[in-house]
Amino acid sequence: MSPQTETKASVGFKAGVKDYKFTYYTPEYETKPTDILAAFRVTPQPGV
């Protein structure tokens, strides 16, 4: 018989929409020579 584990929903990721400025935006960040910057071009398609 394997040992039982307990999962707590409040630990880790909580589902929901988060404000961009609180999760990704860091105004004081400065790029480094080793950073990889990418740009994507999206072509709109009718009906999508």
PyMOL Python script that loads the backbone (N, CA, C, O; Angstrom):
from pymol import cmd

cmd.read_pdbstr("""\
ATOM      1  N   MET A   1       0.846  -1.184   0.000  1.00  0.00           N
ATOM      2  CA  MET A   1       0.000   0.000   0.000  1.00  0.00           C
ATOM      3  C   MET A   1       0.891   1.247   0.000  1.00  0.00           C
ATOM      4  O   MET A   1       1.811   1.360   0.809  1.00  0.00           O
ATOM      5  N   SER A   2       0.606   2.183  -0.920  1.00  0.00           N
ATOM      6  CA  SER A   2       1.433   3.387  -1.007  1.00  0.00           C
ATOM      7  C   SER A   2       0.976   4.417   0.026  1.00  0.00           C
ATOM      8  O   SER A   2      -0.193   4.441   0.412  1.00  0.00           O
ATOM      9  N   PRO A   3       1.904   5.267   0.471  1.00  0.00           N
ATOM     10  CA  PRO A   3       1.537   6.286   1.467  1.00  0.00           C
ATOM     11  C   PRO A   3       0.590   7.319   0.856  1.00  0.00           C
ATOM     12  O   PRO A   3       0.674   7.635  -0.331  1.00  0.00           O
ATOM     13  N   GLN A   4      -0.299   7.830   1.677  1.00  0.00           N
ATOM     14  CA  GLN A   4      -1.251   8.838   1.210  1.00  0.00           C
ATOM     15  C   GLN A   4      -0.638  10.228   1.335  1.00  0.00           C
ATOM     16  O   GLN A   4       0.113  10.516   2.267  1.00  0.00           O
ATOM     17  N   THR A   5      -0.972  11.068   0.387  1.00  0.00           N
ATOM     18  CA  THR A   5      -0.516  12.460   0.436  1.00  0.00           C
ATOM     19  C   THR A   5      -1.732  13.371   0.450  1.00  0.00           C
ATOM     20  O   THR A   5      -2.816  12.994   0.006  1.00  0.00           O
ATOM     21  N   GLU A   6      -1.535  14.552   0.955  1.00  0.00           N
ATOM     22  CA  GLU A   6      -2.622  15.519   1.045  1.00  0.00           C
ATOM     23  C   GLU A   6      -2.298  16.711   0.159  1.00  0.00           C
ATOM     24  O   GLU A   6      -1.186  17.237   0.205  1.00  0.00           O
ATOM     25  N   THR A   7      -3.258  17.137  -0.641  1.00  0.00           N
ATOM     26  CA  THR A   7      -3.074  18.282  -1.526  1.00  0.00           C
ATOM     27  C   THR A   7      -3.846  19.473  -0.984  1.00  0.00           C
ATOM     28  O   THR A   7      -5.016  19.364  -0.616  1.00  0.00           O
ATOM     29  N   LYS A   8      -3.168  20.607  -0.944  1.00  0.00           N
ATOM     30  CA  LYS A   8      -3.816  21.828  -0.465  1.00  0.00           C
ATOM     31  C   LYS A   8      -4.047  22.750  -1.652  1.00  0.00           C
ATOM     32  O   LYS A   8      -3.105  23.081  -2.371  1.00  0.00           O
ATOM     33  N   ALA A   9      -5.277  23.162  -1.862  1.00  0.00           N
ATOM     34  CA  ALA A   9      -5.623  24.007  -3.005  1.00  0.00           C
ATOM     35  C   ALA A   9      -5.046  25.414  -2.882  1.00  0.00           C
ATOM     36  O   ALA A   9      -4.821  26.076  -3.895  1.00  0.00           O
ATOM     37  N   SER A  10      -4.808  25.873  -1.680  1.00  0.00           N
ATOM     38  CA  SER A  10      -4.339  27.246  -1.503  1.00  0.00           C
ATOM     39  C   SER A  10      -2.843  27.403  -1.771  1.00  0.00           C
ATOM     40  O   SER A  10      -2.344  28.528  -1.813  1.00  0.00           O
ATOM     41  N   VAL A  11      -2.129  26.312  -1.951  1.00  0.00           N
ATOM     42  CA  VAL A  11      -0.692  26.370  -2.191  1.00  0.00           C
ATOM     43  C   VAL A  11      -0.443  26.365  -3.695  1.00  0.00           C
ATOM     44  O   VAL A  11      -1.059  25.579  -4.415  1.00  0.00           O
ATOM     45  N   GLY A  12       0.443  27.222  -4.181  1.00  0.00           N
ATOM     46  CA  GLY A  12       0.788  27.239  -5.591  1.00  0.00           C
ATOM     47  C   GLY A  12      -0.088  28.168  -6.400  1.00  0.00           C
ATOM     48  O   GLY A  12      -0.432  29.262  -5.951  1.00  0.00           O
ATOM     49  N   PHE A  13      -0.444  27.732  -7.588  1.00  0.00           N
ATOM     50  CA  PHE A  13      -1.187  28.567  -8.538  1.00  0.00           C
ATOM     51  C   PHE A  13      -2.659  28.652  -8.181  1.00  0.00           C
ATOM     52  O   PHE A  13      -3.301  27.642  -7.892  1.00  0.00           O
ATOM     53  N   LYS A  14      -3.184  29.858  -8.204  1.00  0.00           N
ATOM     54  CA  LYS A  14      -4.618  30.067  -8.020  1.00  0.00           C
ATOM     55  C   LYS A  14      -5.203  30.494  -9.356  1.00  0.00           C
ATOM     56  O   LYS A  14      -4.689  31.404 -10.007  1.00  0.00           O
ATOM     57  N   ALA A  15      -6.269  29.841  -9.756  1.00  0.00           N
ATOM     58  CA  ALA A  15      -6.896  30.153 -11.038  1.00  0.00           C
ATOM     59  C   ALA A  15      -7.523  31.541 -11.002  1.00  0.00           C
ATOM     60  O   ALA A  15      -7.937  32.026  -9.949  1.00  0.00           O
ATOM     61  N   GLY A  16      -7.584  32.162 -12.161  1.00  0.00           N
ATOM     62  CA  GLY A  16      -8.209  33.473 -12.255  1.00  0.00           C
ATOM     63  C   GLY A  16      -7.373  34.428 -13.083  1.00  0.00           C
ATOM     64  O   GLY A  16      -6.240  34.118 -13.449  1.00  0.00           O
ATOM     65  N   VAL A  17      -7.925  35.565 -13.371  1.00  0.00           N
ATOM     66  CA  VAL A  17      -7.233  36.577 -14.162  1.00  0.00           C
ATOM     67  C   VAL A  17      -6.450  37.472 -13.217  1.00  0.00           C
ATOM     68  O   VAL A  17      -6.983  37.988 -12.235  1.00  0.00           O
ATOM     69  N   LYS A  18      -5.178  37.644 -13.535  1.00  0.00           N
ATOM     70  CA  LYS A  18      -4.331  38.491 -12.703  1.00  0.00           C
ATOM     71  C   LYS A  18      -3.976  39.755 -13.469  1.00  0.00           C
ATOM     72  O   LYS A  18      -3.875  39.742 -14.695  1.00  0.00           O
ATOM     73  N   ASP A  19      -3.793  40.825 -12.752  1.00  0.00           N
ATOM     74  CA  ASP A  19      -3.417  42.089 -13.357  1.00  0.00           C
ATOM     75  C   ASP A  19      -2.014  41.974 -13.954  1.00  0.00           C
ATOM     76  O   ASP A  19      -1.101  41.478 -13.293  1.00  0.00           O
ATOM     77  N   TYR A  20      -1.833  42.425 -15.195  1.00  0.00           N
ATOM     78  CA  TYR A  20      -0.551  42.320 -15.885  1.00  0.00           C
ATOM     79  C   TYR A  20       0.575  42.969 -15.089  1.00  0.00           C
ATOM     80  O   TYR A  20       1.664  42.405 -14.977  1.00  0.00           O
ATOM     81  N   LYS A  21       0.318  44.145 -14.540  1.00  0.00           N
ATOM     82  CA  LYS A  21       1.377  44.874 -13.843  1.00  0.00           C
ATOM     83  C   LYS A  21       1.855  44.151 -12.587  1.00  0.00           C
ATOM     84  O   LYS A  21       2.981  44.378 -12.144  1.00  0.00           O
ATOM     85  N   PHE A  22       1.033  43.293 -12.010  1.00  0.00           N
ATOM     86  CA  PHE A  22       1.431  42.583 -10.797  1.00  0.00           C
ATOM     87  C   PHE A  22       2.190  41.293 -11.086  1.00  0.00           C
ATOM     88  O   PHE A  22       2.880  40.777 -10.207  1.00  0.00           O
ATOM     89  N   THR A  23       2.074  40.765 -12.300  1.00  0.00           N
ATOM     90  CA  THR A  23       2.689  39.469 -12.576  1.00  0.00           C
ATOM     91  C   THR A  23       3.851  39.513 -13.554  1.00  0.00           C
ATOM     92  O   THR A  23       4.780  38.716 -13.425  1.00  0.00           O
ATOM     93  N   TYR A  24       3.833  40.415 -14.529  1.00  0.00           N
ATOM     94  CA  TYR A  24       4.864  40.402 -15.568  1.00  0.00           C
ATOM     95  C   TYR A  24       5.647  41.700 -15.694  1.00  0.00           C
ATOM     96  O   TYR A  24       6.851  41.669 -15.951  1.00  0.00           O
ATOM     97  N   TYR A  25       4.998  42.820 -15.520  1.00  0.00           N
ATOM     98  CA  TYR A  25       5.613  44.112 -15.803  1.00  0.00           C
ATOM     99  C   TYR A  25       6.604  44.508 -14.719  1.00  0.00           C
ATOM    100  O   TYR A  25       6.244  44.618 -13.547  1.00  0.00           O
ATOM    101  N   THR A  26       7.862  44.722 -15.121  1.00  0.00           N
ATOM    102  CA  THR A  26       8.900  45.162 -14.198  1.00  0.00           C
ATOM    103  C   THR A  26       9.590  46.373 -14.817  1.00  0.00           C
ATOM    104  O   THR A  26      10.517  46.204 -15.609  1.00  0.00           O
ATOM    105  N   PRO A  27       9.164  47.594 -14.477  1.00  0.00           N
ATOM    106  CA  PRO A  27       9.693  48.788 -15.141  1.00  0.00           C
ATOM    107  C   PRO A  27      11.190  49.006 -14.940  1.00  0.00           C
ATOM    108  O   PRO A  27      11.833  49.601 -15.804  1.00  0.00           O
ATOM    109  N   GLU A  28      11.757  48.552 -13.844  1.00  0.00           N
ATOM    110  CA  GLU A  28      13.182  48.784 -13.592  1.00  0.00           C
ATOM    111  C   GLU A  28      14.098  47.742 -14.238  1.00  0.00           C
ATOM    112  O   GLU A  28      15.318  47.827 -14.105  1.00  0.00           O
ATOM    113  N   TYR A  29      13.521  46.761 -14.936  1.00  0.00           N
ATOM    114  CA  TYR A  29      14.327  45.709 -15.566  1.00  0.00           C
ATOM    115  C   TYR A  29      15.145  46.269 -16.715  1.00  0.00           C
ATOM    116  O   TYR A  29      14.640  47.041 -17.530  1.00  0.00           O
ATOM    117  N   GLU A  30      16.410  45.878 -16.778  1.00  0.00           N
ATOM    118  CA  GLU A  30      17.284  46.265 -17.877  1.00  0.00           C
ATOM    119  C   GLU A  30      17.724  45.003 -18.605  1.00  0.00           C
ATOM    120  O   GLU A  30      18.114  44.017 -17.981  1.00  0.00           O
ATOM    121  N   THR A  31      17.657  45.046 -19.941  1.00  0.00           N
ATOM    122  CA  THR A  31      18.036  43.863 -20.710  1.00  0.00           C
ATOM    123  C   THR A  31      19.529  43.588 -20.571  1.00  0.00           C
ATOM    124  O   THR A  31      20.344  44.496 -20.405  1.00  0.00           O
ATOM    125  N   LYS A  32      19.852  42.304 -20.645  1.00  0.00           N
ATOM    126  CA  LYS A  32      21.240  41.859 -20.562  1.00  0.00           C
ATOM    127  C   LYS A  32      21.668  41.329 -21.930  1.00  0.00           C
ATOM    128  O   LYS A  32      20.810  40.983 -22.742  1.00  0.00           O
ATOM    129  N   PRO A  33      22.953  41.259 -22.202  1.00  0.00           N
ATOM    130  CA  PRO A  33      23.411  40.735 -23.498  1.00  0.00           C
ATOM    131  C   PRO A  33      22.966  39.292 -23.750  1.00  0.00           C
ATOM    132  O   PRO A  33      22.894  38.860 -24.901  1.00  0.00           O
ATOM    133  N   THR A  34      22.672  38.550 -22.693  1.00  0.00           N
ATOM    134  CA  THR A  34      22.272  37.150 -22.851  1.00  0.00           C
ATOM    135  C   THR A  34      20.762  36.965 -22.995  1.00  0.00           C
ATOM    136  O   THR A  34      20.306  35.845 -23.225  1.00  0.00           O
ATOM    137  N   ASP A  35      19.979  38.032 -22.867  1.00  0.00           N
ATOM    138  CA  ASP A  35      18.523  37.931 -23.007  1.00  0.00           C
ATOM    139  C   ASP A  35      18.148  37.638 -24.459  1.00  0.00           C
ATOM    140  O   ASP A  35      18.815  38.087 -25.391  1.00  0.00           O
ATOM    141  N   ILE A  36      17.087  36.891 -24.626  1.00  0.00           N
ATOM    142  CA  ILE A  36      16.562  36.603 -25.957  1.00  0.00           C
ATOM    143  C   ILE A  36      15.250  37.368 -26.113  1.00  0.00           C
ATOM    144  O   ILE A  36      14.296  37.160 -25.362  1.00  0.00           O
ATOM    145  N   LEU A  37      15.226  38.251 -27.095  1.00  0.00           N
ATOM    146  CA  LEU A  37      14.020  39.030 -27.368  1.00  0.00           C
ATOM    147  C   LEU A  37      13.384  38.488 -28.646  1.00  0.00           C
ATOM    148  O   LEU A  37      14.085  38.202 -29.617  1.00  0.00           O
ATOM    149  N   ALA A  38      12.084  38.349 -28.647  1.00  0.00           N
ATOM    150  CA  ALA A  38      11.392  37.795 -29.808  1.00  0.00           C
ATOM    151  C   ALA A  38      10.208  38.669 -30.188  1.00  0.00           C
ATOM    152  O   ALA A  38       9.578  39.295 -29.337  1.00  0.00           O
ATOM    153  N   ALA A  39       9.919  38.699 -31.479  1.00  0.00           N
ATOM    154  CA  ALA A  39       8.744  39.409 -31.986  1.00  0.00           C
ATOM    155  C   ALA A  39       7.995  38.466 -32.918  1.00  0.00           C
ATOM    156  O   ALA A  39       8.609  37.717 -33.678  1.00  0.00           O
ATOM    157  N   PHE A  40       6.681  38.506 -32.858  1.00  0.00           N
ATOM    158  CA  PHE A  40       5.861  37.628 -33.681  1.00  0.00           C
ATOM    159  C   PHE A  40       4.923  38.467 -34.533  1.00  0.00           C
ATOM    160  O   PHE A  40       4.335  39.442 -34.066  1.00  0.00           O
ATOM    161  N   ARG A  41       4.798  38.074 -35.771  1.00  0.00           N
ATOM    162  CA  ARG A  41       3.878  38.760 -36.673  1.00  0.00           C
ATOM    163  C   ARG A  41       2.658  37.861 -36.867  1.00  0.00           C
ATOM    164  O   ARG A  41       2.784  36.706 -37.272  1.00  0.00           O
ATOM    165  N   VAL A  42       1.495  38.400 -36.578  1.00  0.00           N
ATOM    166  CA  VAL A  42       0.257  37.634 -36.702  1.00  0.00           C
ATOM    167  C   VAL A  42      -0.554  38.222 -37.845  1.00  0.00           C
ATOM    168  O   VAL A  42      -0.871  39.411 -37.845  1.00  0.00           O
ATOM    169  N   THR A  43      -0.885  37.388 -38.812  1.00  0.00           N
ATOM    170  CA  THR A  43      -1.696  37.821 -39.939  1.00  0.00           C
ATOM    171  C   THR A  43      -3.148  37.450 -39.676  1.00  0.00           C
ATOM    172  O   THR A  43      -3.464  36.271 -39.516  1.00  0.00           O
ATOM    173  N   PRO A  44      -4.037  38.440 -39.629  1.00  0.00           N
ATOM    174  CA  PRO A  44      -5.444  38.132 -39.378  1.00  0.00           C
ATOM    175  C   PRO A  44      -6.031  37.259 -40.489  1.00  0.00           C
ATOM    176  O   PRO A  44      -5.723  37.446 -41.666  1.00  0.00           O
ATOM    177  N   GLN A  45      -6.865  36.318 -40.105  1.00  0.00           N
ATOM    178  CA  GLN A  45      -7.523  35.444 -41.065  1.00  0.00           C
ATOM    179  C   GLN A  45      -9.030  35.635 -40.946  1.00  0.00           C
ATOM    180  O   GLN A  45      -9.569  35.640 -39.839  1.00  0.00           O
ATOM    181  N   PRO A  46      -9.708  35.790 -42.065  1.00  0.00           N
ATOM    182  CA  PRO A  46     -11.150  35.987 -42.003  1.00  0.00           C
ATOM    183  C   PRO A  46     -11.855  34.779 -41.383  1.00  0.00           C
ATOM    184  O   PRO A  46     -11.536  33.631 -41.694  1.00  0.00           O
ATOM    185  N   GLY A  47     -12.797  35.052 -40.521  1.00  0.00           N
ATOM    186  CA  GLY A  47     -13.572  33.987 -39.900  1.00  0.00           C
ATOM    187  C   GLY A  47     -12.939  33.365 -38.680  1.00  0.00           C
ATOM    188  O   GLY A  47     -13.504  32.445 -38.088  1.00  0.00           O
ATOM    189  N   VAL A  48     -11.767  33.854 -38.291  1.00  0.00           N
ATOM    190  CA  VAL A  48     -11.099  33.275 -37.111  1.00  0.00           C
ATOM    191  C   VAL A  48     -11.147  34.267 -35.978  1.00  0.00           C
ATOM    192  O   VAL A  48     -10.644  33.987 -34.890  1.00  0.00           O
TER     193      VAL A  48
END
""", "prot")
cmd.dss("prot")
cmd.show_as("cartoon", "prot")
cmd.util.cbc("prot")
cmd.orient("prot")
